[in-house]
Amino acid sequence: DIDFEWEPPTEAEMKVIQARRERQDKISKLMGDYLLKGYRMLGECCDVCGTILLQDKQQKNYCVSCQELDSDVDKDNPG
C-alpha cells in the first residue's frame, strides 16, 4: 500500500477555492435577500447549476445563480 501524504493546495488551487467560496457567498446573500422579499425556498435544485431553487408569489421558480450571477457577467466589468 502507498501511503497518501497530504500536501497543501497550490497557489492556483487556492485561487479556485477562493473564487468558489466567493461565488457561494454571493449566492447565499442573494438567496437571503429574496427570502426576505417573500420568495420560498424549494426542495429542488436547478438542473443547470445545482443551486437550490426559489419560488416567487406567482409560483414561478427562480435560480439565483443562473439568473443573477451567470447572466450578469458584465456587471463587474463596466469597461
N, C-alpha and C positions, 0 to 999 in steps of 0.2 A: 504494500500500500504506500502511495505517495502522500505524505502529509501536506495539507493545504496550509500555506503560510499567508496570513493576511497582509496585504500591502495597502497603504493609504491610497485614496484616489489621486490620479494625476491632476495637474492643473486644468487640463482640458475637461476631464471628467467632473471636476468641481464646478466648472463654469456651466456645464449641462445640468448638474444637480441644482445649482443656484437658479438657473433660468426656469427649471420645472417648478421649484419652490415658489418663485415669484409669480408664475402663472397660476398656480393653485391658490395663492393668497389673493390674487385679483379675482378669481372665480368665486372664492369664498365671500369676499367683500361684496361683490355684485349680487350674489345669491341672498345675502343678508339684507341688502337694500331692497330687493324685490319682495322678499318675505314681509318686510315692514310695510310695503305698498299693498299687501293683501294677496300676493301670489301664494299658491300652495306648493309644497314640495311633494313630488310623486315618488312612488316606489319603483320607478322605471328610470332607465338610463338612455341617453342619446345613442342611437345606432351608429352615428358617425364618430363621436369622440369619447363616449362613455361617461360624460358628465351627467349627474342627476338632473332630471327634467323638473321644471316648474310649470305650473298651470295658472293662467290668469282667470279673472272672474267670468270671462266668456267661454271658459273651458278649453282654451287654446293652449296647447303645450308649447313650452319655450325653453330652448337650450341657451343658457347664458354664454357658454364657451363659444359655440358656433356663431351665435348671432351678435355677440358683443365684442369678443376678443378677436376671433378669426376674420370677421368681416371688416373690422376697423383697423387693419394693419397699418394704414397710412395715418391714423390719428396721431401716433407718436412721431411721425416724420413729416412735419409741415412743409419742408422744402421739397 
